[in-house]
Amino acid sequence: MRICTFSLAGEARIGVLFGERIADLKLAYALSLDEESAAEVMDRVEAEVPHDCEEFIEDLELNRPLAEEALEALEAHESKKDPIRFDGMQVVYEPEEIEILPPVVPDTLFCMARNYVAHAAEMARTEVDDFKEELPLYCFLKPATCVSGPYDDVSVYPSMEKLDYELELGVLIGQGGKNIPVDRAMDHVGGYTLFNDMSDRTTLNMGKFIDWYAMKAPDGFAPIGPYILLPEEGLDPHDLRLKLWVNGELRQDATTGDMVWRIAEQVSYLSGVATLRTGDIIGTGSPAGNAASWGEYLQEGDLIEGEIEGIGRQAFRIRNENPEYTPG
């Protein structure tokens, strides 16, 4: 099951994937209820249906059955071959009819560095064999202002001369926690999404010092989404294929099975340092093939497309803008 956040008439709504279309979860659930009036139905919907994806993943045991009921109601109405509506309101949309937003805006975006051996080797300009010993757990943070939608342009300044991409599997925290043991860590995972860890590698020319803040923290440097894939029996998050294209050229092609540190180990490590909260995202590291390794950094107008098997696909362009003073 996949869920998302979308905007309709300026209002953020929680959606559930119905095939390749997106259903308004509240209205879809309303179709499953048998009350005397639409007003009574909507009273129940407002009381029972999560208002956003963060609230949904905080209690999957409660909210997944509700979404399953909504999908069953949609199937029943779909068989009637009439447009699916509730009280005159449209329930199901094609993706191009709505604006798809980041599924969540995390309080903290944890980014695991050098968690794929081939990527660590290419960034160190050395051979993979030199990195066969287990790499240490290594993390940096991005602020919430980095977050952008899966189809939003990423605006950059002309001074950012070495723009890079890094497609990663994003792990969403469902139930928060502190000092989480490895053997219980996956119980705290609320879902999986796409995360692109954008960078301006101009700061790598500073000699022995690296300005991680300037490299990783500009606004919009964390395109997230479009969808959250919920954990389910039989789903192996270490067996998903990641692919990224720049202007149609395949640049990254790997599997999450190549991670050095598994997701449970990452969750345990991070929670041992700081409390993890519902909606936080862990970027689990990038495989090989970023722009630095190709020697071809991103330019204005470039189209970046990323895809993770079973989750979805994001696409955005690079746009130049001049820095301007903006109060507030």
Sequence and secondary structure as in RCSB ss.txt:
>XXXX:A:sequence
MRICTFSLAGEARIGVLFGERIADLKLAYALSLDEESAAEVMDRVEAEVPHDCEEFIEDLELNRPLAEEALEALE
AHESKKDPIRFDGMQVVYEPEEIEILPPVVPDTLFCMARNYVAHAAEMARTEVDDFKEELPLYCFLKPATCVSGP
YDDVSVYPSMEKLDYELELGVLIGQGGKNIPVDRAMDHVGGYTLFNDMSDRTTLNMGKFIDWYAMKAPDGFAPIG
PYILLPEEGLDPHDLRLKLWVNGELRQDATTGDMVWRIAEQVSYLSGVATLRTGDIIGTGSPAGNAASWGEYLQE
GDLIEGEIEGIGRQAFRIRNENPEYTPG
>XXXX:A:secstr
 EEEEEEETTEEEEEEEETTEEEEHHHHHHHH   SSHHHHHHHHHHHS SSHHHHHHTHHHHHHHHHHHHHHHH
HHHTTTS  EETTEE EE GGGSEEE S   S EEEE S BHHHHHHHTTS GGGG S     EEEE GGGEE T
TS EEE TT  SEE  EEEEEEESS BSS  GGGGGGGEEEEEEEE  EEGGGGGSTT   HHHHH STT EEB 
S EE   TT  TTS EEEEEETTEEEEEEEGGGBSS HHHHHHHHHHHS B TT EEE    S  HHHHT  B T
T EEEEEETTTEEEEEEEEE        
